[in-house]
Amino acid sequence: MRAEVRDLKQGNAAIEERARSELGMIKEDEVFYQVIDQALFPLPLSPQDSAKPSE
C-alpha cells in the first residue's frame, strides 16, 4: 500500500494506469478495441430462426 501511495505522489504513470484499468480511459488519438466472446454473448436470433420449431 505504501508503494502504491508513493507511486501516486511521485509520477503520473500510476495515475494513468488506474485511469485506464478502473475507469476505462484512453489517451487522445488512441483507438480502443473491445473483443466480445460470442460464447458468452451469443448473437440474437433472427425472426426467421425463432419461427423454426426447436428440436
C-alpha distance matrix in Angstrom:
0.0 3.8 5.4 5.1 6.3 8.7 9.9 10.7 12.5 14.4 15.8 17.0 16.1 12.7 14.5 17.4 15.7 14.2 17.7 19.4 17.6 17.1 20.1 22.4 23.2 25.3 26.5 30.0 32.7 30.5 32.0 30.1 31.5 30.8 32.2 33.3 34.3 37.8 37.6 35.0 36.8 40.5 42.7 44.9 48.4 51.2 54.0 56.2 53.9 53.5 57.3 57.6 58.1 55.3 56.2
3.8 0.0 3.8 5.4 5.1 6.1 8.6 9.9 10.6 12.2 14.4 16.3 16.0 13.0 14.9 18.1 16.9 15.9 19.2 21.1 19.9 19.6 22.3 24.6 24.8 26.6 27.3 30.7 33.4 31.6 33.5 31.9 33.6 33.3 34.9 36.2 37.3 40.9 40.8 38.3 40.1 43.7 45.9 48.0 51.6 54.3 57.1 59.4 57.2 56.9 60.7 61.0 61.6 58.8 59.8
5.4 3.8 0.0 3.8 5.5 5.0 6.1 8.6 9.9 10.5 12.2 14.1 13.2 10.6 13.2 15.9 14.6 14.4 17.8 19.2 18.2 18.6 21.3 23.1 23.2 24.5 25.1 28.5 30.9 29.0 31.0 29.7 31.3 31.2 32.8 34.4 35.6 39.3 39.3 37.1 38.8 42.4 44.5 46.9 50.4 53.0 56.0 58.1 55.9 55.9 59.7 59.9 60.6 57.9 58.8
5.1 5.4 3.8 0.0 3.8 5.4 5.1 6.2 8.7 10.0 10.9 12.0 11.1 7.8 10.0 12.9 11.5 10.8 14.2 15.8 14.8 14.9 17.6 19.5 19.7 21.3 22.1 25.6 28.2 26.2 28.1 26.6 28.4 28.2 29.9 31.5 32.9 36.5 36.7 34.3 35.8 39.5 41.4 43.7 47.3 49.8 52.8 55.0 52.8 52.7 56.5 57.0 57.7 55.1 56.2
6.3 5.1 5.5 3.8 0.0 3.8 5.4 5.1 6.3 8.7 10.5 11.9 12.3 9.3 10.4 13.9 13.5 12.3 15.1 17.5 17.0 16.4 18.6 21.0 20.7 22.6 23.1 26.3 29.2 27.7 29.8 28.5 30.6 30.5 32.5 34.0 35.7 39.2 39.5 36.9 38.2 41.9 43.7 45.8 49.5 51.9 54.7 57.1 55.1 54.9 58.7 59.3 60.1 57.5 58.8
8.7 6.1 5.0 5.4 3.8 0.0 3.8 5.4 5.2 6.1 8.7 11.2 11.6 9.5 11.3 14.5 14.4 14.2 16.8 19.0 18.8 18.9 20.9 22.9 22.2 23.5 23.5 26.6 29.4 28.1 30.5 29.5 31.7 32.0 34.1 35.9 37.6 41.2 41.6 39.2 40.6 44.2 45.9 48.2 51.9 54.2 57.2 59.4 57.5 57.4 61.2 61.7 62.6 60.1 61.3
9.9 8.6 6.1 5.1 5.4 3.8 0.0 3.8 5.5 5.2 6.1 8.1 7.9 6.0 8.4 11.1 10.9 11.4 14.0 15.7 15.9 16.5 18.4 20.0 19.2 20.1 20.1 23.3 25.9 24.4 26.8 26.0 28.3 28.7 30.8 32.8 34.6 38.2 38.9 36.7 37.9 41.4 43.1 45.5 49.1 51.4 54.4 56.6 54.7 54.8 58.6 59.1 60.1 57.6 58.8
10.7 9.9 8.6 6.2 5.1 5.4 3.8 0.0 3.8 5.7 6.0 6.9 7.9 5.6 6.1 9.6 10.2 9.7 11.8 14.3 14.8 14.7 16.1 18.1 17.1 18.5 18.6 21.6 24.6 23.4 25.8 24.9 27.4 27.8 30.2 32.1 34.1 37.6 38.4 36.0 36.9 40.5 41.9 44.1 47.8 50.0 52.9 55.2 53.5 53.4 57.2 57.9 59.0 56.7 58.1
12.5 10.6 9.9 8.7 6.3 5.2 5.5 3.8 0.0 3.8 6.0 8.2 10.2 8.9 9.1 12.4 13.7 13.3 15.0 17.7 18.5 18.3 19.3 21.4 20.1 21.3 20.9 23.6 26.7 25.9 28.6 28.0 30.7 31.3 33.8 35.7 37.9 41.3 42.2 39.7 40.6 44.2 45.5 47.7 51.4 53.5 56.3 58.7 57.1 57.0 60.8 61.6 62.7 60.4 61.9
14.4 12.2 10.5 10.0 8.7 6.1 5.2 5.7 3.8 0.0 3.8 7.3 8.9 8.9 9.9 12.5 13.8 14.5 16.1 18.2 19.3 19.8 20.8 22.4 20.8 21.3 20.4 23.0 25.8 25.1 28.1 27.8 30.5 31.5 33.9 36.2 38.3 41.9 42.9 40.6 41.5 45.0 46.3 48.7 52.4 54.4 57.4 59.6 58.0 58.1 61.9 62.6 63.8 61.5 62.9
15.8 14.4 12.2 10.9 10.5 8.7 6.1 6.0 6.0 3.8 0.0 3.8 5.7 6.8 7.6 9.3 11.1 12.4 13.5 15.3 16.9 17.8 18.5 19.6 17.7 17.9 16.8 19.4 22.1 21.4 24.4 24.4 27.2 28.4 30.9 33.4 35.6 39.2 40.4 38.3 39.0 42.4 43.5 45.9 49.6 51.5 54.5 56.7 55.2 55.5 59.2 59.9 61.3 59.1 60.5
17.0 16.3 14.1 12.0 11.9 11.2 8.1 6.9 8.2 7.3 3.8 0.0 3.8 5.6 5.1 5.9 8.5 9.9 10.4 12.1 14.2 15.2 15.4 16.3 14.1 14.2 13.2 15.8 18.7 18.0 21.0 20.9 23.9 25.1 27.9 30.3 32.8 36.2 37.7 35.5 36.0 39.4 40.3 42.7 46.3 48.1 51.1 53.4 51.9 52.2 55.9 56.7 58.3 56.2 57.7
16.1 16.0 13.2 11.1 12.3 11.6 7.9 7.9 10.2 8.9 5.7 3.8 0.0 3.8 5.5 5.1 6.1 8.6 9.8 10.5 12.2 14.0 14.8 15.1 13.5 13.4 12.7 15.9 18.2 16.8 19.5 19.2 21.8 23.0 25.4 28.0 30.2 33.8 35.1 33.1 33.9 37.2 38.3 40.9 44.5 46.4 49.5 51.6 50.0 50.4 54.1 54.7 56.2 54.0 55.3
12.7 13.0 10.6 7.8 9.3 9.5 6.0 5.6 8.9 8.9 6.8 5.6 3.8 0.0 3.8 5.4 5.1 6.2 8.6 9.9 10.6 11.7 13.2 14.3 13.4 14.2 14.5 17.9 20.5 18.7 21.0 20.1 22.4 22.9 25.2 27.4 29.4 33.0 34.0 31.8 32.7 36.2 37.6 40.0 43.7 45.8 48.8 51.0 49.2 49.5 53.2 53.8 55.0 52.7 54.0
14.5 14.9 13.2 10.0 10.4 11.3 8.4 6.1 9.1 9.9 7.6 5.1 5.5 3.8 0.0 3.8 5.5 5.2 6.1 8.6 10.0 10.4 10.9 12.5 11.1 12.5 12.8 16.0 19.0 17.6 20.0 19.0 21.7 22.3 25.0 27.0 29.4 32.8 34.0 31.6 32.1 35.6 36.8 38.9 42.7 44.6 47.5 49.9 48.3 48.4 52.1 53.0 54.3 52.1 53.7
17.4 18.1 15.9 12.9 13.9 14.5 11.1 9.6 12.4 12.5 9.3 5.9 5.1 5.4 3.8 0.0 3.8 5.5 5.0 6.2 8.6 10.0 10.0 10.4 8.6 9.1 9.3 12.7 15.4 13.9 16.3 15.6 18.4 19.4 22.2 24.5 27.1 30.4 31.9 29.8 30.1 33.5 34.4 36.7 40.4 42.2 45.2 47.5 46.0 46.3 50.0 50.8 52.3 50.3 51.8
15.7 16.9 14.6 11.5 13.5 14.4 10.9 10.2 13.7 13.8 11.1 8.5 6.1 5.1 5.5 3.8 0.0 3.8 5.5 5.2 6.1 8.3 9.6 9.8 9.3 10.1 11.2 14.9 17.1 14.8 16.5 15.2 17.4 17.9 20.2 22.4 24.6 28.2 29.4 27.2 28.0 31.4 32.7 35.2 38.8 40.8 44.0 46.1 44.3 44.7 48.4 49.0 50.3 48.1 49.5
14.2 15.9 14.4 10.8 12.3 14.2 11.4 9.7 13.3 14.5 12.4 9.9 8.6 6.2 5.2 5.5 3.8 0.0 3.8 5.4 5.2 5.5 7.3 8.8 9.0 11.1 12.9 16.5 19.1 16.9 18.3 16.5 18.5 18.4 20.8 22.5 24.7 28.1 29.1 26.6 27.3 30.9 32.2 34.4 38.1 40.3 43.2 45.5 43.8 43.8 47.5 48.3 49.5 47.2 48.7
17.7 19.2 17.8 14.2 15.1 16.8 14.0 11.8 15.0 16.1 13.5 10.4 9.8 8.6 6.1 5.0 5.5 3.8 0.0 3.8 5.7 5.6 5.0 6.5 5.7 8.2 10.1 13.4 16.3 14.4 15.9 14.3 16.8 17.0 19.9 21.6 24.3 27.5 28.9 26.4 26.5 30.0 31.0 33.0 36.7 38.6 41.5 43.9 42.4 42.5 46.2 47.1 48.5 46.5 48.3
19.4 21.1 19.2 15.8 17.5 19.0 15.7 14.3 17.7 18.2 15.3 12.1 10.5 9.9 8.6 6.2 5.2 5.4 3.8 0.0 3.8 5.9 5.7 4.7 4.7 6.3 8.9 12.5 14.6 12.0 13.1 11.1 13.4 13.7 16.5 18.5 21.2 24.4 26.0 23.7 24.0 27.4 28.3 30.6 34.3 36.2 39.2 41.5 39.9 40.2 43.9 44.7 46.2 44.1 45.7
17.6 19.9 18.2 14.8 17.0 18.8 15.9 14.8 18.5 19.3 16.9 14.2 12.2 10.6 10.0 8.6 6.1 5.2 5.7 3.8 0.0 3.8 5.9 5.7 7.7 9.7 12.6 16.1 18.0 15.1 15.5 12.9 14.2 13.6 15.8 17.4 19.5 22.9 24.0 21.6 22.3 25.8 27.2 29.6 33.2 35.5 38.5 40.7 38.8 38.9 42.7 43.3 44.5 42.3 43.7
17.1 19.6 18.6 14.9 16.4 18.9 16.5 14.7 18.3 19.8 17.8 15.2 14.0 11.7 10.4 10.0 8.3 5.5 5.6 5.9 3.8 0.0 3.8 5.9 8.2 11.3 14.3 17.6 19.9 17.4 17.7 15.0 16.5 15.4 17.7 18.7 20.9 24.0 25.0 22.1 22.6 26.3 27.7 29.6 33.3 35.6 38.4 40.8 39.1 38.8 42.6 43.4 44.5 42.3 44.0
20.1 22.3 21.3 17.6 18.6 20.9 18.4 16.1 19.3 20.8 18.5 15.4 14.8 13.2 10.9 10.0 9.6 7.3 5.0 5.7 5.9 3.8 0.0 3.8 5.5 9.2 12.3 15.0 17.5 15.5 15.9 13.4 15.4 14.6 17.6 18.6 21.4 24.2 25.6 22.8 22.6 26.2 27.1 28.8 32.6 34.5 37.2 39.8 38.3 38.1 41.8 42.9 44.2 42.3 44.2
22.4 24.6 23.1 19.5 21.0 22.9 20.0 18.1 21.4 22.4 19.6 16.3 15.1 14.3 12.5 10.4 9.8 8.8 6.5 4.7 5.7 5.9 3.8 0.0 3.8 6.7 10.3 13.0 14.9 12.4 12.4 9.7 11.6 11.1 14.2 15.7 18.7 21.6 23.3 20.8 20.5 23.9 24.6 26.6 30.4 32.2 35.1 37.5 36.1 36.1 39.8 40.8 42.4 40.5 42.3
23.2 24.8 23.2 19.7 20.7 22.2 19.2 17.1 20.1 20.8 17.7 14.1 13.5 13.4 11.1 8.6 9.3 9.0 5.7 4.7 7.7 8.2 5.5 3.8 0.0 3.8 7.0 9.6 12.1 10.2 11.1 9.5 12.4 13.0 16.5 18.4 21.6 24.4 26.5 24.2 23.7 26.9 27.3 29.2 32.9 34.5 37.3 39.7 38.6 38.8 42.4 43.5 45.3 43.5 45.5
25.3 26.6 24.5 21.3 22.6 23.5 20.1 18.5 21.3 21.3 17.9 14.2 13.4 14.2 12.5 9.1 10.1 11.1 8.2 6.3 9.7 11.3 9.2 6.7 3.8 0.0 3.8 6.7 8.6 6.5 8.0 7.4 10.8 12.5 16.0 18.6 21.8 24.6 27.0 25.1 24.6 27.5 27.6 29.9 33.5 34.7 37.8 40.0 38.9 39.5 43.0 44.0 46.0 44.4 46.2
26.5 27.3 25.1 22.1 23.1 23.5 20.1 18.6 20.9 20.4 16.8 13.2 12.7 14.5 12.8 9.3 11.2 12.9 10.1 8.9 12.6 14.3 12.3 10.3 7.0 3.8 0.0 3.8 6.3 5.5 8.6 9.5 13.2 15.5 18.9 21.8 25.0 27.8 30.3 28.7 28.0 30.8 30.8 33.1 36.6 37.6 40.7 42.8 41.9 42.6 46.1 47.1 49.2 47.7 49.5
30.0 30.7 28.5 25.6 26.3 26.6 23.3 21.6 23.6 23.0 19.4 15.8 15.9 17.9 16.0 12.7 14.9 16.5 13.4 12.5 16.1 17.6 15.0 13.0 9.6 6.7 3.8 0.0 3.8 5.5 8.7 10.7 14.4 17.1 20.6 23.4 26.9 29.3 32.1 30.6 29.6 32.1 31.6 33.8 37.1 37.8 40.8 42.9 42.3 43.2 46.5 47.7 50.0 48.7 50.7
32.7 33.4 30.9 28.2 29.2 29.4 25.9 24.6 26.7 25.8 22.1 18.7 18.2 20.5 19.0 15.4 17.1 19.1 16.3 14.6 18.0 19.9 17.5 14.9 12.1 8.6 6.3 3.8 0.0 3.8 6.6 9.7 13.1 16.3 19.5 22.7 26.1 28.4 31.3 30.2 29.1 31.3 30.6 32.9 36.1 36.6 39.7 41.5 41.1 42.2 45.4 46.5 49.0 47.8 49.7
30.5 31.6 29.0 26.2 27.7 28.1 24.4 23.4 25.9 25.1 21.4 18.0 16.8 18.7 17.6 13.9 14.8 16.9 14.4 12.0 15.1 17.4 15.5 12.4 10.2 6.5 5.5 5.5 3.8 0.0 3.8 6.5 9.8 13.1 16.1 19.4 22.7 25.2 28.0 26.9 26.1 28.4 28.0 30.6 33.8 34.6 37.8 39.6 38.8 40.0 43.3 44.2 46.5 45.1 46.9
32.0 33.5 31.0 28.1 29.8 30.5 26.8 25.8 28.6 28.1 24.4 21.0 19.5 21.0 20.0 16.3 16.5 18.3 15.9 13.1 15.5 17.7 15.9 12.4 11.1 8.0 8.6 8.7 6.6 3.8 0.0 3.8 6.6 10.0 13.0 16.3 19.6 21.8 24.8 24.0 22.9 25.0 24.5 27.1 30.2 31.0 34.3 35.9 35.2 36.4 39.7 40.5 42.9 41.6 43.3
30.1 31.9 29.7 26.6 28.5 29.5 26.0 24.9 28.0 27.8 24.4 20.9 19.2 20.1 19.0 15.6 15.2 16.5 14.3 11.1 12.9 15.0 13.4 9.7 9.5 7.4 9.5 10.7 9.7 6.5 3.8 0.0 3.8 6.6 10.0 13.0 16.4 18.8 21.7 20.5 19.6 21.9 21.7 24.4 27.7 28.8 32.1 33.9 32.8 33.9 37.3 38.1 40.3 38.8 40.5
31.5 33.6 31.3 28.4 30.6 31.7 28.3 27.4 30.7 30.5 27.2 23.9 21.8 22.4 21.7 18.4 17.4 18.5 16.8 13.4 14.2 16.5 15.4 11.6 12.4 10.8 13.2 14.4 13.1 9.8 6.6 3.8 0.0 3.8 6.5 9.7 13.0 15.4 18.3 17.5 16.7 18.7 18.7 21.6 24.8 26.0 29.4 31.0 29.8 31.0 34.4 35.0 37.1 35.5 37.1
30.8 33.3 31.2 28.2 30.5 32.0 28.7 27.8 31.3 31.5 28.4 25.1 23.0 22.9 22.3 19.4 17.9 18.4 17.0 13.7 13.6 15.4 14.6 11.1 13.0 12.5 15.5 17.1 16.3 13.1 10.0 6.6 3.8 0.0 3.8 6.4 9.8 12.3 15.1 13.9 13.2 15.6 15.9 18.8 22.1 23.8 27.2 28.9 27.4 28.3 31.9 32.4 34.3 32.6 34.2
32.2 34.9 32.8 29.9 32.5 34.1 30.8 30.2 33.8 33.9 30.9 27.9 25.4 25.2 25.0 22.2 20.2 20.8 19.9 16.5 15.8 17.7 17.6 14.2 16.5 16.0 18.9 20.6 19.5 16.1 13.0 10.0 6.5 3.8 0.0 3.8 6.6 9.2 11.9 11.4 11.1 13.2 13.9 17.3 20.4 22.3 25.8 27.1 25.3 26.5 30.0 30.2 32.0 30.0 31.4
33.3 36.2 34.4 31.5 34.0 35.9 32.8 32.1 35.7 36.2 33.4 30.3 28.0 27.4 27.0 24.5 22.4 22.5 21.6 18.5 17.4 18.7 18.6 15.7 18.4 18.6 21.8 23.4 22.7 19.4 16.3 13.0 9.7 6.4 3.8 0.0 3.8 6.1 8.7 7.9 7.3 9.6 10.8 14.1 17.3 19.5 23.0 24.4 22.4 23.3 26.9 27.0 28.7 26.6 28.0
34.3 37.3 35.6 32.9 35.7 37.6 34.6 34.1 37.9 38.3 35.6 32.8 30.2 29.4 29.4 27.1 24.6 24.7 24.3 21.2 19.5 20.9 21.4 18.7 21.6 21.8 25.0 26.9 26.1 22.7 19.6 16.4 13.0 9.8 6.6 3.8 0.0 3.8 5.4 5.6 6.4 8.2 10.5 13.9 16.7 19.4 22.9 23.9 21.4 22.3 26.0 25.6 26.9 24.5 25.6
37.8 40.9 39.3 36.5 39.2 41.2 38.2 37.6 41.3 41.9 39.2 36.2 33.8 33.0 32.8 30.4 28.2 28.1 27.5 24.4 22.9 24.0 24.2 21.6 24.4 24.6 27.8 29.3 28.4 25.2 21.8 18.8 15.4 12.3 9.2 6.1 3.8 0.0 3.8 5.3 4.8 4.9 7.1 10.7 13.1 15.8 19.4 20.2 17.6 18.7 22.3 21.8 23.2 21.0 22.2
37.6 40.8 39.3 36.7 39.5 41.6 38.9 38.4 42.2 42.9 40.4 37.7 35.1 34.0 34.0 31.9 29.4 29.1 28.9 26.0 24.0 25.0 25.6 23.3 26.5 27.0 30.3 32.1 31.3 28.0 24.8 21.7 18.3 15.1 11.9 8.7 5.4 3.8 0.0 3.8 5.7 5.8 9.2 12.2 14.2 17.4 20.6 21.3 18.2 19.0 22.6 21.7 22.5 19.8 20.5
35.0 38.3 37.1 34.3 36.9 39.2 36.7 36.0 39.7 40.6 38.3 35.5 33.1 31.8 31.6 29.8 27.2 26.6 26.4 23.7 21.6 22.1 22.8 20.8 24.2 25.1 28.7 30.6 30.2 26.9 24.0 20.5 17.5 13.9 11.4 7.9 5.6 5.3 3.8 0.0 3.8 6.2 9.7 12.2 14.8 18.2 21.2 22.5 19.6 19.7 23.5 23.1 23.8 21.1 22.3
36.8 40.1 38.8 35.8 38.2 40.6 37.9 36.9 40.6 41.5 39.0 36.0 33.9 32.7 32.1 30.1 28.0 27.3 26.5 24.0 22.3 22.6 22.6 20.5 23.7 24.6 28.0 29.6 29.1 26.1 22.9 19.6 16.7 13.2 11.1 7.3 6.4 4.8 5.7 3.8 0.0 3.8 6.5 8.8 11.9 15.0 18.1 19.7 17.2 17.3 21.1 21.2 22.4 20.1 21.8
40.5 43.7 42.4 39.5 41.9 44.2 41.4 40.5 44.2 45.0 42.4 39.4 37.2 36.2 35.6 33.5 31.4 30.9 30.0 27.4 25.8 26.3 26.2 23.9 26.9 27.5 30.8 32.1 31.3 28.4 25.0 21.9 18.7 15.6 13.2 9.6 8.2 4.9 5.8 6.2 3.8 0.0 3.8 6.4 8.8 12.0 15.2 16.4 13.6 14.2 17.9 17.8 19.1 17.1 18.8
42.7 45.9 44.5 41.4 43.7 45.9 43.1 41.9 45.5 46.3 43.5 40.3 38.3 37.6 36.8 34.4 32.7 32.2 31.0 28.3 27.2 27.7 27.1 24.6 27.3 27.6 30.8 31.6 30.6 28.0 24.5 21.7 18.7 15.9 13.9 10.8 10.5 7.1 9.2 9.7 6.5 3.8 0.0 3.8 6.5 9.0 12.4 13.8 11.7 12.5 16.1 16.5 18.5 17.2 19.3
44.9 48.0 46.9 43.7 45.8 48.2 45.5 44.1 47.7 48.7 45.9 42.7 40.9 40.0 38.9 36.7 35.2 34.4 33.0 30.6 29.6 29.6 28.8 26.6 29.2 29.9 33.1 33.8 32.9 30.6 27.1 24.4 21.6 18.8 17.3 14.1 13.9 10.7 12.2 12.2 8.8 6.4 3.8 0.0 3.8 6.5 9.3 11.4 9.6 9.6 13.3 14.3 16.3 15.5 18.2
48.4 51.6 50.4 47.3 49.5 51.9 49.1 47.8 51.4 52.4 49.6 46.3 44.5 43.7 42.7 40.4 38.8 38.1 36.7 34.3 33.2 33.3 32.6 30.4 32.9 33.5 36.6 37.1 36.1 33.8 30.2 27.7 24.8 22.1 20.4 17.3 16.7 13.1 14.2 14.8 11.9 8.8 6.5 3.8 0.0 3.8 6.5 7.9 5.8 6.2 9.7 10.7 13.0 12.6 15.5
51.2 54.3 53.0 49.8 51.9 54.2 51.4 50.0 53.5 54.4 51.5 48.1 46.4 45.8 44.6 42.2 40.8 40.3 38.6 36.2 35.5 35.6 34.5 32.2 34.5 34.7 37.6 37.8 36.6 34.6 31.0 28.8 26.0 23.8 22.3 19.5 19.4 15.8 17.4 18.2 15.0 12.0 9.0 6.5 3.8 0.0 3.8 5.3 5.2 6.4 8.9 10.5 13.6 14.2 17.2
54.0 57.1 56.0 52.8 54.7 57.2 54.4 52.9 56.3 57.4 54.5 51.1 49.5 48.8 47.5 45.2 44.0 43.2 41.5 39.2 38.5 38.4 37.2 35.1 37.3 37.8 40.7 40.8 39.7 37.8 34.3 32.1 29.4 27.2 25.8 23.0 22.9 19.4 20.6 21.2 18.1 15.2 12.4 9.3 6.5 3.8 0.0 3.8 5.5 5.2 6.4 9.2 12.3 13.8 17.1
56.2 59.4 58.1 55.0 57.1 59.4 56.6 55.2 58.7 59.6 56.7 53.4 51.6 51.0 49.9 47.5 46.1 45.5 43.9 41.5 40.7 40.8 39.8 37.5 39.7 40.0 42.8 42.9 41.5 39.6 35.9 33.9 31.0 28.9 27.1 24.4 23.9 20.2 21.3 22.5 19.7 16.4 13.8 11.4 7.9 5.3 3.8 0.0 3.8 5.6 5.4 7.1 10.7 12.6 15.5
53.9 57.2 55.9 52.8 55.1 57.5 54.7 53.5 57.1 58.0 55.2 51.9 50.0 49.2 48.3 46.0 44.3 43.8 42.4 39.9 38.8 39.1 38.3 36.1 38.6 38.9 41.9 42.3 41.1 38.8 35.2 32.8 29.8 27.4 25.3 22.4 21.4 17.6 18.2 19.6 17.2 13.6 11.7 9.6 5.8 5.2 5.5 3.8 0.0 3.8 5.4 5.5 8.8 9.7 12.4
53.5 56.9 55.9 52.7 54.9 57.4 54.8 53.4 57.0 58.1 55.5 52.2 50.4 49.5 48.4 46.3 44.7 43.8 42.5 40.2 38.9 38.8 38.1 36.1 38.8 39.5 42.6 43.2 42.2 40.0 36.4 33.9 31.0 28.3 26.5 23.3 22.3 18.7 19.0 19.7 17.3 14.2 12.5 9.6 6.2 6.4 5.2 5.6 3.8 0.0 3.8 5.5 7.7 8.7 12.2
57.3 60.7 59.7 56.5 58.7 61.2 58.6 57.2 60.8 61.9 59.2 55.9 54.1 53.2 52.1 50.0 48.4 47.5 46.2 43.9 42.7 42.6 41.8 39.8 42.4 43.0 46.1 46.5 45.4 43.3 39.7 37.3 34.4 31.9 30.0 26.9 26.0 22.3 22.6 23.5 21.1 17.9 16.1 13.3 9.7 8.9 6.4 5.4 5.4 3.8 0.0 3.8 6.4 9.0 12.3
57.6 61.0 59.9 57.0 59.3 61.7 59.1 57.9 61.6 62.6 59.9 56.7 54.7 53.8 53.0 50.8 49.0 48.3 47.1 44.7 43.3 43.4 42.9 40.8 43.5 44.0 47.1 47.7 46.5 44.2 40.5 38.1 35.0 32.4 30.2 27.0 25.6 21.8 21.7 23.1 21.2 17.8 16.5 14.3 10.7 10.5 9.2 7.1 5.5 5.5 3.8 0.0 3.8 6.3 9.1
58.1 61.6 60.6 57.7 60.1 62.6 60.1 59.0 62.7 63.8 61.3 58.3 56.2 55.0 54.3 52.3 50.3 49.5 48.5 46.2 44.5 44.5 44.2 42.4 45.3 46.0 49.2 50.0 49.0 46.5 42.9 40.3 37.1 34.3 32.0 28.7 26.9 23.2 22.5 23.8 22.4 19.1 18.5 16.3 13.0 13.6 12.3 10.7 8.8 7.7 6.4 3.8 0.0 3.8 6.5
55.3 58.8 57.9 55.1 57.5 60.1 57.6 56.7 60.4 61.5 59.1 56.2 54.0 52.7 52.1 50.3 48.1 47.2 46.5 44.1 42.3 42.3 42.3 40.5 43.5 44.4 47.7 48.7 47.8 45.1 41.6 38.8 35.5 32.6 30.0 26.6 24.5 21.0 19.8 21.1 20.1 17.1 17.2 15.5 12.6 14.2 13.8 12.6 9.7 8.7 9.0 6.3 3.8 0.0 3.8
56.2 59.8 58.8 56.2 58.8 61.3 58.8 58.1 61.9 62.9 60.5 57.7 55.3 54.0 53.7 51.8 49.5 48.7 48.3 45.7 43.7 44.0 44.2 42.3 45.5 46.2 49.5 50.7 49.7 46.9 43.3 40.5 37.1 34.2 31.4 28.0 25.6 22.2 20.5 22.3 21.8 18.8 19.3 18.2 15.5 17.2 17.1 15.5 12.4 12.2 12.3 9.1 6.5 3.8 0.0
